[in-house]
Amino acid sequence: MNNDKYDEQKAAGLSALDQDDQEGVDLSSDNFDLDHFFNKAAAEGETAADPMPEDEDFEKTLGEAMRGNSELIDLLDEMDDESSFSLNKIVFPEELDKDSDYTGPVYGFYRKETGYHVIFGWEGHMVPTEIGAVCIGFIKNEGGKDESEWIQEVADGHLCVIGERTQEGLVFYSAAHDAETGSFQKIKKLESEVYTMTKKLFSRNAGLIETNWLNEVCAVISGCGSVGSLVALQLARSGVGRFVLIDEDCVEIHNICRHQCGLRDVGRRKVDAVKERILCINPNAEVICFRRKFQEVPWPYGKEEWLLPEKAIFIGTCDNRVGNAFVCDAAYEAGVPFAALGFNARAWGGEIFTCLPERHEICYRCAFKKQIEESIEQERRSHDYIDAEDAGKVTFEPGLDVDIEFGVGLFDKIILDIINRNNEEYLPRIYHKLTQYTFFSGTDQKPEAFWKRLMKDPISIKKAGLPDILRRCDHCIRKQM
């Protein structure tokens, strides 16, 4: 079928669908036939749609189109030949391009399979060691230092890039080591592309997120497990530039099926593993790690400027309500927004709680006073009446990673809305339509009849109001007054 004709037919069909919908057609009916609208539009239009050719006819048509087109055939053959694919390209920071006096090694990665080179750092502008960048070459100037002192640093030992300053700017060449002279000889000029960290790394977010502004936003995340690690990485990709990670646990082998870190991180502190992943997304991010419980952190840990109400948010992704309550307490004391995310067994759904002290909203500890007390008592009974092996079975609640990602995606939209709540140019996603307490489900496999009645559809969001009678602590009562 001709693509232009098909697009016209589809547009006309959708228009007819809208018209019939206004006339009372039930779009949710089992008898609803989308093809009816497309056919109706084709009948009313100027031309009818061409039939889709059978596979044999399609191949014949394609063959006729290609016959005699040697350039197209050569291009397809070249694309089909993996060995011929080479970009011969290098990307490097704008800051390096402007640092006209610099000569010396450059650090990044070289991908032999594609001929792609990328530079992240140089002496005086080193990137975090967590990225794993290596020396891939050097920059020299006419009359500059002897390059031999840098050759030993080149990771490959045989191949590298050589940069030269010209009137046109910084130019790079691929180079190979000459055993006879002991130097690197230029092979081919590389296609160059200059990038800036904010615009290039987050260019797909341009117009959606004020990345320059978010670079100074701090996310304090308590709990870096399967939920907290994903929250952190999504916020890093959105442009958030400051993180405080708090968790005392290590990455265990059974965490891998849901955690954002992998097998090579088993045995590491979760905060260290997540920090490394953040820096691999944004090397300029600032990350502070506390390998302890939240209530043991010495607030404000000398970073008062990170905890301004307009530039910070406290996030509770602990595996219990007690931990989240401590996080909300600290947020209320600092006047900083708070948000918590928790999942039900097997992550079929969960809850999102938010609290903005500036709006005098009810805190987490008051809202869940009874549940927190029951959680403490349940933990005591578990330790008192079952051994360590059984305790692991009781507390282990497996949840599919895709279900966790659904909930975290919803949660991070709310966080971005809260962070940008006073930004007049920002378009809110969902938070302005919710209350402090929100239930959600991402599957039809709900275990109890109550939840099935509350959330009839597989994908559901329900909001609940919190009455003032729940205000019990000094924070909530004082703020109310």
N, C-alpha and C positions, 0 to 999 in steps of 0.2 A: 504494500500500500504506500502511496506517496505520502511522505511525512507531513508535508504542508497541508494536504487534504485531510489527513487524519487529525492533525491538531485543530483544523477548522471545525471538523465534525465533532470532535470531543468538546470544544468550547461551546458549540451550538447545543450539544446534548446537555451539558451542564446548565446552560441557560434555560432549556426546556424543563430540566429537573427542578430548577428553582421556581419556575412558573407553576408547575403542577403541584409542587410542595405547598405553594401559597393557596392553591385551590383545594387543599385538604388531603393530599395523598399521604398515606402513612409510610414514611421512609423506613420504619422499623418492622414493617409487616414482612412475614415470610414470603408473601406473594409479590413483593417489590422486585421489579425486573429492570435493572439498569440498562440492559440492551434495548429495552423498549424506548427509552428516551433518546438514545443515540440513533436508533432507526427512524424514530419520529423526526428528529432534527435533520437527518439525511434526506427524508422525503420532502420536507418543507424547504430545504436549501436549494441552491442553484444547481448543484451537481450531486450525484450519488457517490458514495465511497467506492473506490476501487477494491475489488476483492483481494485478500491477502494471497499471494502466490504460494503454490505448494512448494515443498522443499526442492523437488527436482527442477521446477520452473525457475525458482529463485537462483539455484546454482547455475543454470543455463544463462540467465540474465547477467549474473555477475561475471561469468566467463566471457560473454560477448563484450561487456564493458571494459574488461581488462585486455582483451585481444588487441595487440598492436600498441598497448601502453607500456612500453619497456621501462619507463621511469618508475611507474607504480609498482611493477613487478620487482624491479631492483630494490626499491624501498622496502617492500614486504619481505624480501629475502634477507635484507640487512637487519630488519627488526627481528626476524626469526633466528638470526645468528647471534647467540649470546656473547660469543667471544669478541664480536665487533663493537659491542656496546661500551662506550667510554665517554664520560662527560668532559674530562680534562678541564675541570672547573675548580675554583677555589673561592671560598667566602671568608671574609675577615671583618673585624669590627671597624666601625668608622673612627674610633679613637686611635687605632693603630695607624690608619691611613693619615690621620692628622699629626701624629707624633713623628714629625719629619726628622728629628735628630736621633731616632732610635736605630741602633744596629745590634743584632744579636739573635738568639734563638727565639722561635715561636712555637707555641704549644697548642695541640688540638688532636685531630684524627685524620687519617688517610685511609680511604676505602679503595682497596686495590680492585675490587670487582666492578667498580663504577668509575674510577678515576676522579672521585670526589674528595676534595680537601676542605677542611674547615679549621679555622684558627679561633681559639677562644681566649688565649692569654699570651703574655710575653713578660719579660723581666720587669718588675715594677708594677705589673698589672696581672698578677697570677690569679688563676681561677681556683676554686676550692679543690683540694686533693680528691674529694669524693667523686668528682667527675671522671677521674682516671685519664686525663689528657696527657699526652706525651710529646716530646720534641719531634716535630716533623720537618724542620728546616730552619732557615735563618734569613735575616735581612742584612744586606751589606750595602755600603756606600762606596763610591769611588774614593780611594785613598783612606778607606776606613780600616778597621782592625783586620788582622789576618784571619781568614775564615777557618783555618785549621783548628783553632781553639774551640770551635763549635761543632766540628764534625763528629767528635766522640759522643756528643750528646744526642745525635740523631738516632731515634729509636730503631728505625729499619736497618741502618748501617749501610745500605746500598742505594736506596732511593730517598729523595727528599724534595723540598721546594726551596727555591732561592728567590728572595725578594730584592728588587732594586728600585731606588728612587729615581724617577724620571720627571720631566716637565709635565707629563700627563698624570703623574701621581705614582702610587705604589703599583709595581708590576711584578707578577710572580711567574716563575718557570719551573717545570718539572726538571729534575736533575738526577744523574746517576753517578755513583762513585767510580772514579778512575784509579785503579790500583797502582798504575805506573807513576802518576803524578801525586797521588794521595789526596786529590781534591775532587769536588763534585763538578761535573760538566753539564751545562744546560742542554736539555733535550727539546722542549717545546714550551711555548708561551701558553699560560693557562688563562682561560676565560675567568675574569674577576667579577665578584659581586660583593659590594660593601653592605653591611647590615648594622642596625642599631638594636640593642637588646630589647627595648620595649616594642618598637614598631615591627621588627622582623620576627621575634619569637612569638609575639602575641598578635600578629597582623590579622589572623582570622577572627580576632575578637574586636577589631577596630569598629567603632560605631556602636558596639554593644556594651562594652565596659570601658570606663575611664581608667585605662591601665596606669597612666602616670599618677593618678590620684590614689589608686589602690596600692601602688608600690609602697606607700607609707602606712597602710592599714596593717594592724597586727591581729592575728588570730591566735588566741590562747586555747590550745586543744588539750584537754585532759582525757587520756585514753587513746593509745595509738595502735589499737587492734585492727580488726578487719573493717570496722566502721570508721574509726578516727583516721586511719591511714588514707582511706579513700577520700574522706572529707578534706584532708590536708592537700592531697595532690590535685583535686579538682579546684580548690581555691588558688593553688599555685598557678595552675593553667589559666585561671581567670585574671591573674595579675596581682594577687595579694603578695606583698613583698616581705612581710615580717611574720615570723612564727615563733611561738613558745610551745614546745612539745613536752608533755608530762606523762610519764609512764614508768613504772618500776620493773616491768616484766621484760623477758627475752622472747625472741621469735622462736616458737616451738615448731617441731616438725608437723604437727597436726594443724598449725595455723595456715600453712601454705595454700591450701585449697581455697581460702577466702581472703587472705591478706594480700596487700599490694606489693609486698616484698617476696623474694623467691628463695630457692634452696640455698643459695650462697649466703643468705642472711641468717640461716638457722643458728641459734646460739648468741646472736648479737642482741644488744639492747634495742628494743623496738624504736625508741626515739632516735637512735643513731642511724638505723636502717632507713627510717622515714625521712630523716634530714638529708641523707644522701640522695634519695629519690627526688626530693624537692629541688636540691641544687642541680640535679641533672635536667630539670625543667627550666629553672631560672638560676643561673650561676650567681646572679647579683642578689639573690634573696638573703635575708638575715635570719638565721635560725638559732635559737637558744634551746638547749635540752636540759631537762631535769629528770634524773633517773631515780625518782622517788614518788611517794604519794603526793597528791595535790596539796593536802593540808600541811605538808612539810616544806612547801616552797616558801622561801623568805620574801614575800611580797613587799614592795614592788621590784625587788631584785636589782635596784639601781637603774631601771629603765622606765622612769616615770613618764617620759615623753612617748613611750609606746602605748601607754594605757589611758590616753585621752578618750573621753566618751565618743567623740566624733571619729576616732581613728582606731577603734579596737572593738573586739567582741570576744567574750568568753564562751567556749563551746564544750559542753559535757557529752562525751561519748563513752562514759564509764559503763562497765557491765553490771552496775547496781545503782539504785536510787540514792544511796548514802553518798557515794562519790559525786554524783551530779549535784546533790544538795550543797556540798562544800564549794563547788565551783560557782553556783549561783550566789552563795553568801558573799564570796569575794567580789563577784561582779557587781552586786548591789552596793557593797561598801565602796567600790571605786566609781560607782555611777555609770558603769559600762554595760551595754546590752549583753544578754545571755540567751543561749539557745541550746537545747538538749535533744538528742535523737536516741530512741530505743526501739528495739525490734522484739516481736513476739517469737515464740518457738518456731524454728525452721524459717524464720524471716518472711512469713507469709504476709505480714503487715507490721505496723508499728505506730509509734506516737511521736509527735514533735511538740515541744514546749518552748515558748519564748517569753522573755521578760525584759521590758525596757524600764529601768528605774526612773527615767525622765517622765514616763507616763504614769508613774505610781502603780505599776502593775503588781499582781500577787507573785511572790517569790516561789521558787520550786519547793522549798522546805515546807511552806505553809500549804501549798496546793496538794502535796502528797504526804502529809504528816502521818496518816494511818499506814499508807503503803511503805513508808520508810521504816516505821516501827516494826511492821510485819517482816520486812526484809532483814532487819537486824536480828530478829528473833529466829527467823528461818535459818540464817547463817549460823547462829549459835546451836540450834538443834542439829544441823548437819554435822557440825564438828563434834557434838557430844555423842551422837548415836550411830554414826557410821564411820567406817575406817576410810583411810585415804584413797584406796582404790575405788570404793563405791562412791565417794564424794566426787571423784572425777566424772563418774557416769551420771550422777544426779545433776551437776551443774553444766554439763556439756549439752548445748542446744545447737545442733547443726543447722545452718541456713545456707541456701544456695547463693552463690556469689552474685548471680544475676538479680536475685530478689533484693539483696543488700544494695546493689548499685542503683536499683530503681528508687529505693527510699533515700539514699544519699543524694541522688540527683535532685529530688524534690527538696530535701533539706538544704542543700547548698544554694538553690534558687532563693529560698527564704533568707538565708544568711546574706546573700548579695543584696537583696531588697533592704534588709536592715542596715547594712553598711552604707547604702546609698540613699537612706531615707530622707536626707536633707539636701540631696542633689537634685536641683530643679530640672536638669537635662536628662536625668535617668528615667527610664520607663519601667515601673515596677512590674514584676512578673506575677506574683501570687500572694505575697504577704498581706497586701492591703485588703484582700478578700477573706482573710482568716481571722481567727481569734487566738488567744494565748495557747489554747490546747487543741491539737488537731490529730485525728486518727487517719490512717491510710492503709490501704491494702493493695497489693500488686499481683494477686493471684486469686483464683477461685477456690483454692484448697484451704479453706478456713476450717479449723478443727472443731469449733463449737457452734451450736445452733444460735447462740446470742449474736455472735459476730456475723453469721450468715444472714440473720434478719436485719442487722444494722447496716451491713454493706452487701447489698444484693448483687451488685456488679463486681466482676473480678478486679477492675481498677476503680477504686473508690476513695473519696476524701470526705471526711466528716469533721466539722468543727464543733467544739463544745465551749460554752461560756463558763466562767468561774465566778461564783457569787462572792460578795464581800465578806460573808460570814466565815470564809476560809482564812481571812487575815488573822494571824495569830502572833507573829514575831514582831519585834521592835521595828524592823525595817518596814514591814507592810503597814503597821498601824501608824507609825510616824509619818510615812509617806502619804498615807490617806488623809491625815490631818493637815 
